[in-house]
Amino acid sequence: METDRDDGRSPSQLRPLSCSRNVLHRAHGSASWSQGDTKVLAAVYGPKAGTKKNENPEKACVEVIWKPKRGQID
């Protein structure tokens, strides 16, 4: 027997999904994606000149900042 979840969805129902592109004005490219309370924002800035000695311009650098909805940042 199937029972509803705490948010009222049945076990076979997905959380609401949405996505958008070009959401940030200063980025060269950006996108947002959300499904229920899970939200992701991605942005691309560059290309720009390397700032570190021996930095390889053929490689990319990815910075990830994770912030939980509640509690402290790990």
N, C-alpha and C positions, 0 to 999 in steps of 0.2 A: 504494500500500500504506500503510495506516495504522499508525503506530507509537505506542507509549505515551509519555506525557510523563514528565519526571523524577519526578513524584509518583505515577506509576502510572495516571493517567487517560488515556483515549483522547482523540483530538482533538475528539470530539463531546461529551465529558462536561464538565459544569460543576463548579466547586469547590463544596463544601458551603455552603449558604446558611442563615442564621438571622436572625431579627429579634424584638425584644421592645419593649414600650412600658411607660411608667411605671417606668423602671429607677432613677431618682434620686429620693430622698425629699423633698429641699428644693426641687426645681424644680416649676414649675406644670404642666409637661409634659415628657416626655423619651422618647427612643427609642434603641435600639441596633440596628445592622445589621452583619452580618459575612458575608464570602464568602471562604473560605480564610484567608489571613493578613491580608486587608484588613478593618479594623474602623472603624466610624463611630459616634460617640456625639453625639446632639443634645439640647439642653435649652432650655426656654423659661422665663425668669424675668420676671415683671412682670404687669400694667403697674406702673410706678413713676413717680413724679414726675420731670420733667426736672431735670437738675442743671447744665446749661450755659445761659448767657445766649443768648437768641434760639433756643433749641431748639424744634423743631416737635413737639408731642405727637402729631401725626397720622402721623409717620414712625417707622420701626423702625430699630434699630441691630443689626447682626450682627457678632459677633466670632468669628473662626475661628482656632483654635489647631491647627496641624499638627505632629505629631511622627512622624518616620520610625521604623520598627522598629530600624534600624541607622544609624549615622552621626550627623552633627551636624544640628541644626535650622537650616533656612534662614530 
